[in-house]
């Protein structure tokens, strides 16, 4: 291949303009797919030899050339040429420089099915990597939850950002474990849909040559083979699936980031940030900022933007391949990189958090947090819940209006009295809700045992 020629130069008398080349070339971002592209080429040429389109000597030369190309790219010694408009061009160009036999490497395939297969391999590898990193965060949360349960740490649960009922800190941390386990399930679903080999679909209609796409699929480890060549070339649903999964994961990360920001504030004072996972202020010496949590919160917008942008790109595309599909890689790479880095940083932050137990527990021990317990006390004695609710609500209102201690009003009430007043004592409400999945210590212990089983299976 002459230097400066494209893979499609034979159709044109002149070369592409600089503006076209700058807009068209995807090498600046798709070069990171070199391993996947070379793996696909290895499988393809082995198939070509098996069906008689290459001889054994040519196959050996091409495989050796591909090994050299991969080594050069891994070690940063690869000389990129101006004509390398994408990773496929670069690999084939260099392999052909190493052996003329590589000019046959593209027999029976198109860059259309080649790139679709490369991106599928990338998606599968990224999902496996992200699942491992996410499992590490779940493990960190579970470990801190087990520690919190042993230390009997509790805090107020919230609705509407108002203190509601006391719960075990372990229960709160475990909630994120369940949330992130659903994210792993979503990633697994996306992986199953990406796990389809499409090499052999050609440009759009297959090939007149005696190729064997199933052999290529088996060699690359795919569990399924495409059924329709048009769909195979045009399909990027698996990219959208992965971007969606990462967007939902990003929203979950953002929610946790928001709570960490709140908990780290002096107003809450529930946690102390480790110096290695916080920053200071250039002006205010007293500041210790939860930057990791804030960035985790902020990345959700970026992830959602990648998803919505790519869906918009796809919405008007006729079958089959259109150059618009080149826009799949940048959002895919960016979302995967963003989530991976954020998860690693959050895992370190969770592992090193200090819990301000007194602040948590004193916030949870407000007598008003036991209002539901008082209503339940009446229900256990036959009072309809709505009547019980109204009775306790009236006492709370009177306590706030008259600045009278709630415990005094409860003790003096004919339907409540001293026994009910015991429910307002410090720490008395933290272990009362032990129904399935509840926030009491007994229920939480059972929950953590189940989580340990699930996390062990992930490992």
Protein Blocks (a to p, Z undefined) as FASTA:
>chain_A
ZZhiafklmmpmbdcdfklmmmmpmklmmmmmmmmmmmmmmmmmmmmmmnopacfklmmm
mmmmmmmmmmmmmnopaccdfklmbfklmmmmmmmmmpmklmmmmgoiafklmmmmmmmm
mmmmmmmmmmmmmmmmmmmmmmmmmmmmmnopacdddehhiafbdcdfklmmmmmmmmmm
mmmmmmmmmmmmmmccfehjlmmnopabfcdfklmmmmnopabdcfbfklmmmpcklmmm
mmmmmmmmmmmmmmmmmmmmmmmpmklomaccdfklcccdfklmmbccdfklmmmmmmmm
mmmmmmmmmmmmmmmcccfbdfklmmmmmmmmmmmmmmmmmmmmmmmmmmmpccdfklmm
mmmmpmklmmmmmmmmmmmnopafklmmmmmmmmmmmmmmnopafklmmmmpmklojmlm
mmmpghklmmmmmcghiabfklmmmmmmmmmmmmmmmZZ
